[in-house]
Amino acid sequence: MVAIEGEAMRGVTWVRVIDVPSGQWGIGGKALTADDVKALQVGS
């Protein structure tokens, strides 16, 4: 945010990390596991 909006955003930018279990998220309607994502990285 700071890189895009400038230094004024630094004091009001928060990051929230939510742990989502493997297989409970996806891309394009397809459920993915951590192993699926690792396989995508290898192909890059």
mmCIF entry with sequence, helices, sheets and N, C-alpha, C, O atoms, coordinates in Angstrom:
data_MODEL
# 
_entry.id   MODEL 
# 
_entity.id                         1 
_entity.type                       polymer 
_entity.pdbx_number_of_molecules   1 
# 
_entity_poly.entity_id                      1 
_entity_poly.type                           'polypeptide(L)' 
_entity_poly.nstd_linkage                   no 
_entity_poly.nstd_monomer                   no 
_entity_poly.pdbx_seq_one_letter_code       MVAIEGEAMRGVTWVRVIDVPSGQWGIGGKALTADDVKALQVGS 
_entity_poly.pdbx_seq_one_letter_code_can   MVAIEGEAMRGVTWVRVIDVPSGQWGIGGKALTADDVKALQVGS 
_entity_poly.pdbx_strand_id                 A 
# 
loop_
_entity_poly_seq.entity_id 
_entity_poly_seq.num 
_entity_poly_seq.mon_id 
_entity_poly_seq.hetero 
1 1  MET n 
1 2  VAL n 
1 3  ALA n 
1 4  ILE n 
1 5  GLU n 
1 6  GLY n 
1 7  GLU n 
1 8  ALA n 
1 9  MET n 
1 10 ARG n 
1 11 GLY n 
1 12 VAL n 
1 13 THR n 
1 14 TRP n 
1 15 VAL n 
1 16 ARG n 
1 17 VAL n 
1 18 ILE n 
1 19 ASP n 
1 20 VAL n 
1 21 PRO n 
1 22 SER n 
1 23 GLY n 
1 24 GLN n 
1 25 TRP n 
1 26 GLY n 
1 27 ILE n 
1 28 GLY n 
1 29 GLY n 
1 30 LYS n 
1 31 ALA n 
1 32 LEU n 
1 33 THR n 
1 34 ALA n 
1 35 ASP n 
1 36 ASP n 
1 37 VAL n 
1 38 LYS n 
1 39 ALA n 
1 40 LEU n 
1 41 GLN n 
1 42 VAL n 
1 43 GLY n 
1 44 SER n 
# 
_struct_asym.id          A 
_struct_asym.entity_id   1 
# 
loop_
_struct_conf.conf_type_id 
_struct_conf.id 
_struct_conf.pdbx_PDB_helix_id 
_struct_conf.beg_label_comp_id 
_struct_conf.beg_label_asym_id 
_struct_conf.beg_label_seq_id 
_struct_conf.pdbx_beg_PDB_ins_code 
_struct_conf.end_label_comp_id 
_struct_conf.end_label_asym_id 
_struct_conf.end_label_seq_id 
_struct_conf.pdbx_end_PDB_ins_code 
_struct_conf.beg_auth_comp_id 
_struct_conf.beg_auth_asym_id 
_struct_conf.beg_auth_seq_id 
_struct_conf.end_auth_comp_id 
_struct_conf.end_auth_asym_id 
_struct_conf.end_auth_seq_id 
_struct_conf.pdbx_PDB_helix_class 
_struct_conf.details 
_struct_conf.pdbx_PDB_helix_length 
HELX_P HELX_P1 AA1 VAL A 2  ? GLU A 5  ? VAL A 2  GLU A 5  1 ? 4  
HELX_P HELX_P2 AA2 GLU A 7  ? VAL A 12 ? GLU A 7  VAL A 12 5 ? 6  
HELX_P HELX_P3 AA3 ALA A 34 ? GLY A 43 ? ALA A 34 GLY A 43 1 ? 10 
# 
_struct_conf_type.id          HELX_P 
_struct_conf_type.criteria    ? 
_struct_conf_type.reference   ? 
# 
_struct_sheet.id               AA1 
_struct_sheet.type             ? 
_struct_sheet.number_strands   2 
_struct_sheet.details          ? 
# 
_struct_sheet_order.sheet_id     AA1 
_struct_sheet_order.range_id_1   1 
_struct_sheet_order.range_id_2   2 
_struct_sheet_order.offset       ? 
_struct_sheet_order.sense        anti-parallel 
# 
loop_
_struct_sheet_range.sheet_id 
_struct_sheet_range.id 
_struct_sheet_range.beg_label_comp_id 
_struct_sheet_range.beg_label_asym_id 
_struct_sheet_range.beg_label_seq_id 
_struct_sheet_range.pdbx_beg_PDB_ins_code 
_struct_sheet_range.end_label_comp_id 
_struct_sheet_range.end_label_asym_id 
_struct_sheet_range.end_label_seq_id 
_struct_sheet_range.pdbx_end_PDB_ins_code 
_struct_sheet_range.beg_auth_comp_id 
_struct_sheet_range.beg_auth_asym_id 
_struct_sheet_range.beg_auth_seq_id 
_struct_sheet_range.end_auth_comp_id 
_struct_sheet_range.end_auth_asym_id 
_struct_sheet_range.end_auth_seq_id 
AA1 1 TRP A 25 ? ILE A 27 ? TRP A 25 ILE A 27 
AA1 2 LYS A 30 ? LEU A 32 ? LYS A 30 LEU A 32 
# 
loop_
_atom_site.group_PDB 
_atom_site.id 
_atom_site.type_symbol 
_atom_site.label_atom_id 
_atom_site.label_alt_id 
_atom_site.label_comp_id 
_atom_site.label_asym_id 
_atom_site.label_entity_id 
_atom_site.label_seq_id 
_atom_site.pdbx_PDB_ins_code 
_atom_site.Cartn_x 
_atom_site.Cartn_y 
_atom_site.Cartn_z 
_atom_site.occupancy 
_atom_site.B_iso_or_equiv 
_atom_site.pdbx_formal_charge 
_atom_site.auth_seq_id 
_atom_site.auth_comp_id 
_atom_site.auth_asym_id 
_atom_site.auth_atom_id 
_atom_site.pdbx_PDB_model_num 
ATOM 1   N N  . MET A 1 1  ? 0.819   -1.191  0.000   1.00 0.00 ? 1  MET A N  1 
ATOM 2   C CA . MET A 1 1  ? 0.000   0.000   0.000   1.00 0.00 ? 1  MET A CA 1 
ATOM 3   C C  . MET A 1 1  ? 0.862   1.254   0.000   1.00 0.00 ? 1  MET A C  1 
ATOM 4   O O  . MET A 1 1  ? 0.580   2.210   -0.722  1.00 0.00 ? 1  MET A O  1 
ATOM 5   N N  . VAL A 1 2  ? 1.902   1.246   0.802   1.00 0.00 ? 2  VAL A N  1 
ATOM 6   C CA . VAL A 1 2  ? 2.760   2.436   0.886   1.00 0.00 ? 2  VAL A CA 1 
ATOM 7   C C  . VAL A 1 2  ? 3.413   2.711   -0.460  1.00 0.00 ? 2  VAL A C  1 
ATOM 8   O O  . VAL A 1 2  ? 3.515   3.865   -0.876  1.00 0.00 ? 2  VAL A O  1 
ATOM 9   N N  . ALA A 1 3  ? 3.855   1.665   -1.140  1.00 0.00 ? 3  ALA A N  1 
ATOM 10  C CA . ALA A 1 3  ? 4.492   1.848   -2.449  1.00 0.00 ? 3  ALA A CA 1 
ATOM 11  C C  . ALA A 1 3  ? 3.518   2.431   -3.463  1.00 0.00 ? 3  ALA A C  1 
ATOM 12  O O  . ALA A 1 3  ? 3.929   3.160   -4.366  1.00 0.00 ? 3  ALA A O  1 
ATOM 13  N N  . ILE A 1 4  ? 2.238   2.121   -3.325  1.00 0.00 ? 4  ILE A N  1 
ATOM 14  C CA . ILE A 1 4  ? 1.240   2.600   -4.281  1.00 0.00 ? 4  ILE A CA 1 
ATOM 15  C C  . ILE A 1 4  ? 0.640   3.938   -3.865  1.00 0.00 ? 4  ILE A C  1 
ATOM 16  O O  . ILE A 1 4  ? 0.553   4.864   -4.671  1.00 0.00 ? 4  ILE A O  1 
ATOM 17  N N  . GLU A 1 5  ? 0.226   4.035   -2.602  1.00 0.00 ? 5  GLU A N  1 
ATOM 18  C CA . GLU A 1 5  ? -0.503  5.217   -2.130  1.00 0.00 ? 5  GLU A CA 1 
ATOM 19  C C  . GLU A 1 5  ? 0.368   6.267   -1.446  1.00 0.00 ? 5  GLU A C  1 
ATOM 20  O O  . GLU A 1 5  ? -0.065  7.408   -1.279  1.00 0.00 ? 5  GLU A O  1 
ATOM 21  N N  . GLY A 1 6  ? 1.583   5.904   -1.050  1.00 0.00 ? 6  GLY A N  1 
ATOM 22  C CA . GLY A 1 6  ? 2.474   6.861   -0.417  1.00 0.00 ? 6  GLY A CA 1 
ATOM 23  C C  . GLY A 1 6  ? 2.614   6.651   1.078   1.00 0.00 ? 6  GLY A C  1 
ATOM 24  O O  . GLY A 1 6  ? 1.894   5.857   1.684   1.00 0.00 ? 6  GLY A O  1 
ATOM 25  N N  . GLU A 1 7  ? 3.562   7.384   1.662   1.00 0.00 ? 7  GLU A N  1 
ATOM 26  C CA . GLU A 1 7  ? 3.901   7.241   3.084   1.00 0.00 ? 7  GLU A CA 1 
ATOM 27  C C  . GLU A 1 7  ? 2.735   7.508   4.021   1.00 0.00 ? 7  GLU A C  1 
ATOM 28  O O  . GLU A 1 7  ? 2.725   6.985   5.135   1.00 0.00 ? 7  GLU A O  1 
ATOM 29  N N  . ALA A 1 8  ? 1.761   8.296   3.615   1.00 0.00 ? 8  ALA A N  1 
ATOM 30  C CA . ALA A 1 8  ? 0.619   8.584   4.493   1.00 0.00 ? 8  ALA A CA 1 
ATOM 31  C C  . ALA A 1 8  ? -0.140  7.312   4.860   1.00 0.00 ? 8  ALA A C  1 
ATOM 32  O O  . ALA A 1 8  ? -0.834  7.278   5.876   1.00 0.00 ? 8  ALA A O  1 
ATOM 33  N N  . MET A 1 9  ? -0.018  6.281   4.050   1.00 0.00 ? 9  MET A N  1 
ATOM 34  C CA . MET A 1 9  ? -0.718  5.023   4.317   1.00 0.00 ? 9  MET A CA 1 
ATOM 35  C C  . MET A 1 9  ? -0.005  4.140   5.335   1.00 0.00 ? 9  MET A C  1 
ATOM 36  O O  . MET A 1 9  ? -0.620  3.223   5.880   1.00 0.00 ? 9  MET A O  1 
ATOM 37  N N  . ARG A 1 10 ? 1.267   4.389   5.603   1.00 0.00 ? 10 ARG A N  1 
ATOM 38  C CA . ARG A 1 10 ? 2.042   3.508   6.480   1.00 0.00 ? 10 ARG A CA 1 
ATOM 39  C C  . ARG A 1 10 ? 1.401   3.354   7.862   1.00 0.00 ? 10 ARG A C  1 
ATOM 40  O O  . ARG A 1 10 ? 1.339   2.238   8.379   1.00 0.00 ? 10 ARG A O  1 
ATOM 41  N N  . GLY A 1 11 ? 0.944   4.391   8.447   1.00 0.00 ? 11 GLY A N  1 
ATOM 42  C CA . GLY A 1 11 ? 0.373   4.343   9.801   1.00 0.00 ? 11 GLY A CA 1 
ATOM 43  C C  . GLY A 1 11 ? -1.018  3.739   9.870   1.00 0.00 ? 11 GLY A C  1 
ATOM 44  O O  . GLY A 1 11 ? -1.480  3.385   10.955  1.00 0.00 ? 11 GLY A O  1 
ATOM 45  N N  . VAL A 1 12 ? -1.687  3.616   8.753   1.00 0.00 ? 12 VAL A N  1 
ATOM 46  C CA . VAL A 1 12 ? -3.070  3.115   8.760   1.00 0.00 ? 12 VAL A CA 1 
ATOM 47  C C  . VAL A 1 12 ? -3.238  1.817   7.966   1.00 0.00 ? 12 VAL A C  1 
ATOM 48  O O  . VAL A 1 12 ? -4.364  1.391   7.707   1.00 0.00 ? 12 VAL A O  1 
ATOM 49  N N  . THR A 1 13 ? -2.133  1.193   7.584   1.00 0.00 ? 13 THR A N  1 
ATOM 50  C CA . THR A 1 13 ? -2.199  -0.068  6.843   1.00 0.00 ? 13 THR A CA 1 
ATOM 51  C C  . THR A 1 13 ? -1.984  -1.224  7.797   1.00 0.00 ? 13 THR A C  1 
ATOM 52  O O  . THR A 1 13 ? -0.984  -1.278  8.512   1.00 0.00 ? 13 THR A O  1 
ATOM 53  N N  . TRP A 1 14 ? -2.927  -2.145  7.802   1.00 0.00 ? 14 TRP A N  1 
ATOM 54  C CA . TRP A 1 14 ? -2.849  -3.326  8.649   1.00 0.00 ? 14 TRP A CA 1 
ATOM 55  C C  . TRP A 1 14 ? -2.845  -4.547  7.744   1.00 0.00 ? 14 TRP A C  1 
ATOM 56  O O  . TRP A 1 14 ? -3.444  -4.534  6.668   1.00 0.00 ? 14 TRP A O  1 
ATOM 57  N N  . VAL A 1 15 ? -2.174  -5.591  8.178   1.00 0.00 ? 15 VAL A N  1 
ATOM 58  C CA . VAL A 1 15 ? -2.163  -6.861  7.453   1.00 0.00 ? 15 VAL A CA 1 
ATOM 59  C C  . VAL A 1 15 ? -2.741  -7.915  8.377   1.00 0.00 ? 15 VAL A C  1 
ATOM 60  O O  . VAL A 1 15 ? -2.320  -8.057  9.525   1.00 0.00 ? 15 VAL A O  1 
ATOM 61  N N  . ARG A 1 16 ? -3.708  -8.648  7.862   1.00 0.00 ? 16 ARG A N  1 
ATOM 62  C CA . ARG A 1 16 ? -4.333  -9.714  8.652   1.00 0.00 ? 16 ARG A CA 1 
ATOM 63  C C  . ARG A 1 16 ? -4.057  -11.031 7.936   1.00 0.00 ? 16 ARG A C  1 
ATOM 64  O O  . ARG A 1 16 ? -4.398  -11.201 6.766   1.00 0.00 ? 16 ARG A O  1 
ATOM 65  N N  . VAL A 1 17 ? -3.438  -11.952 8.656   1.00 0.00 ? 17 VAL A N  1 
ATOM 66  C CA . VAL A 1 17 ? -3.118  -13.264 8.104   1.00 0.00 ? 17 VAL A CA 1 
ATOM 67  C C  . VAL A 1 17 ? -4.075  -14.279 8.719   1.00 0.00 ? 17 VAL A C  1 
ATOM 68  O O  . VAL A 1 17 ? -4.143  -14.431 9.939   1.00 0.00 ? 17 VAL A O  1 
ATOM 69  N N  . ILE A 1 18 ? -4.805  -14.964 7.860   1.00 0.00 ? 18 ILE A N  1 
ATOM 70  C CA . ILE A 1 18 ? -5.759  -15.969 8.322   1.00 0.00 ? 18 ILE A CA 1 
ATOM 71  C C  . ILE A 1 18 ? -5.318  -17.319 7.780   1.00 0.00 ? 18 ILE A C  1 
ATOM 72  O O  . ILE A 1 18 ? -5.159  -17.490 6.571   1.00 0.00 ? 18 ILE A O  1 
ATOM 73  N N  . ASP A 1 19 ? -5.124  -18.269 8.671   1.00 0.00 ? 19 ASP A N  1 
ATOM 74  C CA . ASP A 1 19 ? -4.717  -19.607 8.269   1.00 0.00 ? 19 ASP A CA 1 
ATOM 75  C C  . ASP A 1 19 ? -5.930  -20.355 7.729   1.00 0.00 ? 19 ASP A C  1 
ATOM 76  O O  . ASP A 1 19 ? -6.930  -20.521 8.426   1.00 0.00 ? 19 ASP A O  1 
ATOM 77  N N  . VAL A 1 20 ? -5.831  -20.803 6.484   1.00 0.00 ? 20 VAL A N  1 
ATOM 78  C CA . VAL A 1 20 ? -6.893  -21.573 5.851   1.00 0.00 ? 20 VAL A CA 1 
ATOM 79  C C  . VAL A 1 20 ? -6.369  -22.989 5.631   1.00 0.00 ? 20 VAL A C  1 
ATOM 80  O O  . VAL A 1 20 ? -5.319  -23.165 5.013   1.00 0.00 ? 20 VAL A O  1 
ATOM 81  N N  . PRO A 1 21 ? -7.073  -23.990 6.121   1.00 0.00 ? 21 PRO A N  1 
ATOM 82  C CA . PRO A 1 21 ? -6.603  -25.365 5.972   1.00 0.00 ? 21 PRO A CA 1 
ATOM 83  C C  . PRO A 1 21 ? -6.431  -25.772 4.506   1.00 0.00 ? 21 PRO A C  1 
ATOM 84  O O  . PRO A 1 21 ? -7.183  -25.330 3.637   1.00 0.00 ? 21 PRO A O  1 
ATOM 85  N N  . SER A 1 22 ? -5.444  -26.608 4.250   1.00 0.00 ? 22 SER A N  1 
ATOM 86  C CA . SER A 1 22 ? -5.186  -27.121 2.914   1.00 0.00 ? 22 SER A CA 1 
ATOM 87  C C  . SER A 1 22 ? -6.448  -27.777 2.358   1.00 0.00 ? 22 SER A C  1 
ATOM 88  O O  . SER A 1 22 ? -7.112  -28.547 3.052   1.00 0.00 ? 22 SER A O  1 
ATOM 89  N N  . GLY A 1 23 ? -6.774  -27.469 1.108   1.00 0.00 ? 23 GLY A N  1 
ATOM 90  C CA . GLY A 1 23 ? -7.961  -28.020 0.474   1.00 0.00 ? 23 GLY A CA 1 
ATOM 91  C C  . GLY A 1 23 ? -9.208  -27.194 0.673   1.00 0.00 ? 23 GLY A C  1 
ATOM 92  O O  . GLY A 1 23 ? -10.245 -27.486 0.076   1.00 0.00 ? 23 GLY A O  1 
ATOM 93  N N  . GLN A 1 24 ? -9.130  -26.149 1.515   1.00 0.00 ? 24 GLN A N  1 
ATOM 94  C CA . GLN A 1 24 ? -10.282 -25.302 1.797   1.00 0.00 ? 24 GLN A CA 1 
ATOM 95  C C  . GLN A 1 24 ? -10.255 -23.989 1.024   1.00 0.00 ? 24 GLN A C  1 
ATOM 96  O O  . GLN A 1 24 ? -11.012 -23.071 1.340   1.00 0.00 ? 24 GLN A O  1 
ATOM 97  N N  . TRP A 1 25 ? -9.402  -23.891 0.025   1.00 0.00 ? 25 TRP A N  1 
ATOM 98  C CA . TRP A 1 25 ? -9.309  -22.702 -0.814  1.00 0.00 ? 25 TRP A CA 1 
ATOM 99  C C  . TRP A 1 25 ? -9.050  -23.158 -2.232  1.00 0.00 ? 25 TRP A C  1 
ATOM 100 O O  . TRP A 1 25 ? -8.720  -24.323 -2.457  1.00 0.00 ? 25 TRP A O  1 
ATOM 101 N N  . GLY A 1 26 ? -9.192  -22.267 -3.186  1.00 0.00 ? 26 GLY A N  1 
ATOM 102 C CA . GLY A 1 26 ? -9.011  -22.710 -4.553  1.00 0.00 ? 26 GLY A CA 1 
ATOM 103 C C  . GLY A 1 26 ? -8.838  -21.572 -5.533  1.00 0.00 ? 26 GLY A C  1 
ATOM 104 O O  . GLY A 1 26 ? -8.842  -20.394 -5.178  1.00 0.00 ? 26 GLY A O  1 
ATOM 105 N N  . ILE A 1 27 ? -8.685  -21.977 -6.786  1.00 0.00 ? 27 ILE A N  1 
ATOM 106 C CA . ILE A 1 27 ? -8.545  -21.030 -7.890  1.00 0.00 ? 27 ILE A CA 1 
ATOM 107 C C  . ILE A 1 27 ? -9.527  -21.467 -8.968  1.00 0.00 ? 27 ILE A C  1 
ATOM 108 O O  . ILE A 1 27 ? -9.540  -22.632 -9.365  1.00 0.00 ? 27 ILE A O  1 
ATOM 109 N N  . GLY A 1 28 ? -10.342 -20.543 -9.440  1.00 0.00 ? 28 GLY A N  1 
ATOM 110 C CA . GLY A 1 28 ? -11.279 -20.848 -10.509 1.00 0.00 ? 28 GLY A CA 1 
ATOM 111 C C  . GLY A 1 28 ? -12.279 -21.936 -10.166 1.00 0.00 ? 28 GLY A C  1 
ATOM 112 O O  . GLY A 1 28 ? -12.701 -22.691 -11.043 1.00 0.00 ? 28 GLY A O  1 
ATOM 113 N N  . GLY A 1 29 ? -12.665 -22.024 -8.897  1.00 0.00 ? 29 GLY A N  1 
ATOM 114 C CA . GLY A 1 29 ? -13.648 -23.005 -8.477  1.00 0.00 ? 29 GLY A CA 1 
ATOM 115 C C  . GLY A 1 29 ? -13.089 -24.394 -8.204  1.00 0.00 ? 29 GLY A C  1 
ATOM 116 O O  . GLY A 1 29 ? -13.838 -25.300 -7.839  1.00 0.00 ? 29 GLY A O  1 
ATOM 117 N N  . LYS A 1 30 ? -11.773 -24.576 -8.375  1.00 0.00 ? 30 LYS A N  1 
ATOM 118 C CA . LYS A 1 30 ? -11.137 -25.870 -8.115  1.00 0.00 ? 30 LYS A CA 1 
ATOM 119 C C  . LYS A 1 30 ? -10.441 -25.818 -6.758  1.00 0.00 ? 30 LYS A C  1 
ATOM 120 O O  . LYS A 1 30 ? -9.589  -24.962 -6.520  1.00 0.00 ? 30 LYS A O  1 
ATOM 121 N N  . ALA A 1 31 ? -10.812 -26.744 -5.870  1.00 0.00 ? 31 ALA A N  1 
ATOM 122 C CA . ALA A 1 31 ? -10.174 -26.801 -4.552  1.00 0.00 ? 31 ALA A CA 1 
ATOM 123 C C  . ALA A 1 31 ? -8.713  -27.194 -4.712  1.00 0.00 ? 31 ALA A C  1 
ATOM 124 O O  . ALA A 1 31 ? -8.382  -28.072 -5.509  1.00 0.00 ? 31 ALA A O  1 
ATOM 125 N N  . LEU A 1 32 ? -7.841  -26.540 -3.949  1.00 0.00 ? 32 LEU A N  1 
ATOM 126 C CA . LEU A 1 32 ? -6.411  -26.814 -4.012  1.00 0.00 ? 32 LEU A CA 1 
ATOM 127 C C  . LEU A 1 32 ? -5.876  -27.186 -2.644  1.00 0.00 ? 32 LEU A C  1 
ATOM 128 O O  . LEU A 1 32 ? -6.347  -26.695 -1.618  1.00 0.00 ? 32 LEU A O  1 
ATOM 129 N N  . THR A 1 33 ? -4.885  -28.059 -2.648  1.00 0.00 ? 33 THR A N  1 
ATOM 130 C CA . THR A 1 33 ? -4.165  -28.402 -1.423  1.00 0.00 ? 33 THR A CA 1 
ATOM 131 C C  . THR A 1 33 ? -2.797  -27.726 -1.480  1.00 0.00 ? 33 THR A C  1 
ATOM 132 O O  . THR A 1 33 ? -2.420  -27.170 -2.512  1.00 0.00 ? 33 THR A O  1 
ATOM 133 N N  . ALA A 1 34 ? -2.065  -27.773 -0.390  1.00 0.00 ? 34 ALA A N  1 
ATOM 134 C CA . ALA A 1 34 ? -0.715  -27.202 -0.373  1.00 0.00 ? 34 ALA A CA 1 
ATOM 135 C C  . ALA A 1 34 ? 0.165   -27.900 -1.409  1.00 0.00 ? 34 ALA A C  1 
ATOM 136 O O  . ALA A 1 34 ? 0.994   -27.251 -2.046  1.00 0.00 ? 34 ALA A O  1 
ATOM 137 N N  . ASP A 1 35 ? -0.003  -29.205 -1.585  1.00 0.00 ? 35 ASP A N  1 
ATOM 138 C CA . ASP A 1 35 ? 0.782   -29.938 -2.583  1.00 0.00 ? 35 ASP A CA 1 
ATOM 139 C C  . ASP A 1 35 ? 0.471   -29.468 -4.001  1.00 0.00 ? 35 ASP A C  1 
ATOM 140 O O  . ASP A 1 35 ? 1.368   -29.401 -4.842  1.00 0.00 ? 35 ASP A O  1 
ATOM 141 N N  . ASP A 1 36 ? -0.811  -29.137 -4.278  1.00 0.00 ? 36 ASP A N  1 
ATOM 142 C CA . ASP A 1 36 ? -1.185  -28.613 -5.589  1.00 0.00 ? 36 ASP A CA 1 
ATOM 143 C C  . ASP A 1 36 ? -0.471  -27.293 -5.877  1.00 0.00 ? 36 ASP A C  1 
ATOM 144 O O  . ASP A 1 36 ? -0.001  -27.068 -6.992  1.00 0.00 ? 36 ASP A O  1 
ATOM 145 N N  . VAL A 1 37 ? -0.391  -26.428 -4.877  1.00 0.00 ? 37 VAL A N  1 
ATOM 146 C CA . VAL A 1 37 ? 0.273   -25.135 -5.051  1.00 0.00 ? 37 VAL A CA 1 
ATOM 147 C C  . VAL A 1 37 ? 1.764   -25.336 -5.277  1.00 0.00 ? 37 VAL A C  1 
ATOM 148 O O  . VAL A 1 37 ? 2.358   -24.670 -6.125  1.00 0.00 ? 37 VAL A O  1 
ATOM 149 N N  . LYS A 1 38 ? 2.376   -26.250 -4.525  1.00 0.00 ? 38 LYS A N  1 
ATOM 150 C CA . LYS A 1 38 ? 3.789   -26.537 -4.725  1.00 0.00 ? 38 LYS A CA 1 
ATOM 151 C C  . LYS A 1 38 ? 4.054   -27.045 -6.139  1.00 0.00 ? 38 LYS A C  1 
ATOM 152 O O  . LYS A 1 38 ? 5.060   -26.684 -6.750  1.00 0.00 ? 38 LYS A O  1 
ATOM 153 N N  . ALA A 1 39 ? 3.164   -27.874 -6.656  1.00 0.00 ? 39 ALA A N  1 
ATOM 154 C CA . ALA A 1 39 ? 3.302   -28.389 -8.013  1.00 0.00 ? 39 ALA A CA 1 
ATOM 155 C C  . ALA A 1 39 ? 3.205   -27.251 -9.033  1.00 0.00 ? 39 ALA A C  1 
ATOM 156 O O  . ALA A 1 39 ? 3.913   -27.259 -10.040 1.00 0.00 ? 39 ALA A O  1 
ATOM 157 N N  . LEU A 1 40 ? 2.331   -26.275 -8.775  1.00 0.00 ? 40 LEU A N  1 
ATOM 158 C CA . LEU A 1 40 ? 2.230   -25.105 -9.673  1.00 0.00 ? 40 LEU A CA 1 
ATOM 159 C C  . LEU A 1 40 ? 3.523   -24.301 -9.666  1.00 0.00 ? 40 LEU A C  1 
ATOM 160 O O  . LEU A 1 40 ? 3.938   -23.796 -10.710 1.00 0.00 ? 40 LEU A O  1 
ATOM 161 N N  . GLN A 1 41 ? 4.167   -24.172 -8.511  1.00 0.00 ? 41 GLN A N  1 
ATOM 162 C CA . GLN A 1 41 ? 5.414   -23.416 -8.406  1.00 0.00 ? 41 GLN A CA 1 
ATOM 163 C C  . GLN A 1 41 ? 6.531   -24.090 -9.175  1.00 0.00 ? 41 GLN A C  1 
ATOM 164 O O  . GLN A 1 41 ? 7.341   -23.409 -9.804  1.00 0.00 ? 41 GLN A O  1 
ATOM 165 N N  . VAL A 1 42 ? 6.591   -25.392 -9.140  1.00 0.00 ? 42 VAL A N  1 
ATOM 166 C CA . VAL A 1 42 ? 7.620   -26.142 -9.853  1.00 0.00 ? 42 VAL A CA 1 
ATOM 167 C C  . VAL A 1 42 ? 7.475   -25.928 -11.354 1.00 0.00 ? 42 VAL A C  1 
ATOM 168 O O  . VAL A 1 42 ? 8.474   -25.851 -12.069 1.00 0.00 ? 42 VAL A O  1 
ATOM 169 N N  . GLY A 1 43 ? 6.259   -25.832 -11.827 1.00 0.00 ? 43 GLY A N  1 
ATOM 170 C CA . GLY A 1 43 ? 5.995   -25.640 -13.247 1.00 0.00 ? 43 GLY A CA 1 
ATOM 171 C C  . GLY A 1 43 ? 6.285   -24.235 -13.731 1.00 0.00 ? 43 GLY A C  1 
ATOM 172 O O  . GLY A 1 43 ? 6.328   -24.008 -14.940 1.00 0.00 ? 43 GLY A O  1 
ATOM 173 N N  . SER A 1 44 ? 6.485   -23.287 -12.834 1.00 0.00 ? 44 SER A N  1 
ATOM 174 C CA . SER A 1 44 ? 6.719   -21.882 -13.221 1.00 0.00 ? 44 SER A CA 1 
ATOM 175 C C  . SER A 1 44 ? 8.118   -21.669 -13.711 1.00 0.00 ? 44 SER A C  1 
ATOM 176 O O  . SER A 1 44 ? 8.480   -20.550 -14.076 1.00 0.00 ? 44 SER A O  1 
# 
